[in-house]
Structure formats: structure tokens, C-alpha cells
Amino acid sequence: MIRYIRKYPLSLLVIATIVFLSLFNPPKTKLDTITFIDKIAHVCMYGGLELVIWFEYLRHHTGLDKMKIILLGIIAPIALGGAME
């Protein structure tokens, strides 16, 4: 567990932020009038998470393991999004 905290600190921080924001009830703003604003926010949050995971993975590994990239960089954020909904 400590190994993952050392290798992926930004990813874990982004995951914690996404969990907090998903459970947080935001106040009403003028942005609520924008059609599908919640979907746009979700795409930005989970797309950003994918980018951070890929960045940290590539920073710590010299070779590419396609299965790990698919699992960690694509399927894990989608699973997190499904679990939060």
C-alpha cells in the first residue's frame, strides 16, 4: 500500500478530490442553466484522473504494459465513476 502512495500520490489526491466532490452538495449557481453541465464536469474530472494516472505510470515505468494502462488508466476511472453514481 505504501508503494502505491509513493508511486501515485497525485492520482490518489485526485481520487480523494473526486470522491469528496461527488458526495458534496454544491450551491446553486448561474452555471446550473447550462445544459448537461454535470456531464461536462464528470468528463473533466474522470478524464483528468486518467491523464494523471497515465502521467504517473509513465514516470515510474520504462516499458509499457498495455494491460496495466488499460486497467489503471481507462477501466479504473470508469469503475470509480460507476461506483460514485
C-alpha positions as CSV (number, residue, x, y, z in Angstrom):
1,M,0.0,0.0,0.0
2,I,2.8,2.4,0.9
3,R,4.4,1.6,-2.5
4,Y,1.3,2.9,-4.3
5,I,1.2,6.0,-2.2
6,R,4.8,6.8,-3.1
7,K,4.3,6.0,-6.8
8,Y,0.9,7.6,-7.4
9,P,0.4,10.5,-4.9
10,L,-1.2,12.8,-7.4
11,S,-3.6,10.1,-8.6
12,L,-4.7,9.3,-5.0
13,L,-5.2,13.0,-4.4
14,V,-7.3,13.4,-7.5
15,I,-9.4,10.3,-6.5
16,A,-9.9,11.7,-3.0
17,T,-11.0,15.1,-4.5
18,I,-13.4,13.3,-6.9
19,V,-14.9,11.3,-4.1
20,F,-15.3,14.5,-2.0
21,L,-16.9,16.5,-4.8
22,S,-19.2,13.6,-5.7
23,L,-20.6,13.5,-2.2
24,F,-20.6,17.3,-1.8
25,N,-23.9,19.1,-2.5
26,P,-22.9,22.2,-4.4
27,P,-24.8,25.5,-4.0
28,K,-27.0,26.9,-6.9
29,T,-25.1,29.0,-9.4
30,K,-25.6,30.6,-12.8
31,L,-23.8,27.6,-14.3
32,D,-26.9,25.4,-13.5
33,T,-28.6,26.8,-16.5
34,I,-26.0,25.3,-18.9
35,T,-27.4,22.1,-20.5
36,F,-25.6,19.0,-19.3
37,I,-23.1,20.9,-17.0
38,D,-23.0,17.9,-14.7
39,K,-22.0,15.6,-17.5
40,I,-19.3,18.1,-18.7
41,A,-17.9,18.3,-15.1
42,H,-17.8,14.4,-14.9
43,V,-15.9,14.2,-18.2
44,C,-13.4,16.7,-17.0
45,M,-12.9,15.1,-13.6
46,Y,-12.6,11.5,-14.8
47,G,-10.6,12.5,-17.9
48,G,-8.3,14.4,-15.7
49,L,-7.9,11.4,-13.5
50,E,-7.0,9.3,-16.5
51,L,-4.3,11.8,-17.6
52,V,-2.8,11.9,-14.1
53,I,-2.7,8.1,-13.8
54,W,-1.1,7.8,-17.2
55,F,1.4,10.5,-16.4
56,E,2.4,8.9,-13.1
57,Y,2.5,5.4,-14.6
58,L,4.8,6.6,-17.4
59,R,7.0,8.5,-15.0
60,H,7.7,5.4,-12.9
61,H,7.9,2.7,-15.6
62,T,10.3,2.5,-18.6
63,G,8.3,-0.1,-20.5
64,L,4.7,0.0,-21.4
65,D,2.4,-2.8,-20.1
66,K,-0.7,-2.3,-22.2
67,M,-2.9,-4.3,-19.8
68,K,-2.0,-2.2,-16.8
69,I,-2.5,1.0,-18.8
70,I,-6.0,-0.2,-19.9
71,L,-6.9,-1.4,-16.4
72,L,-5.5,1.6,-14.5
73,G,-5.9,4.4,-17.0
74,I,-9.3,3.6,-18.5
75,I,-11.3,1.0,-16.6
76,A,-10.4,2.1,-13.1
77,P,-11.7,5.7,-13.6
78,I,-14.9,4.4,-15.3
79,A,-15.4,1.9,-12.4
80,L,-14.9,4.8,-9.9
81,G,-17.5,6.9,-11.8
82,G,-20.0,4.0,-11.8
83,A,-19.4,3.3,-8.1
84,M,-19.9,7.0,-7.2
85,E,-23.2,7.2,-9.2
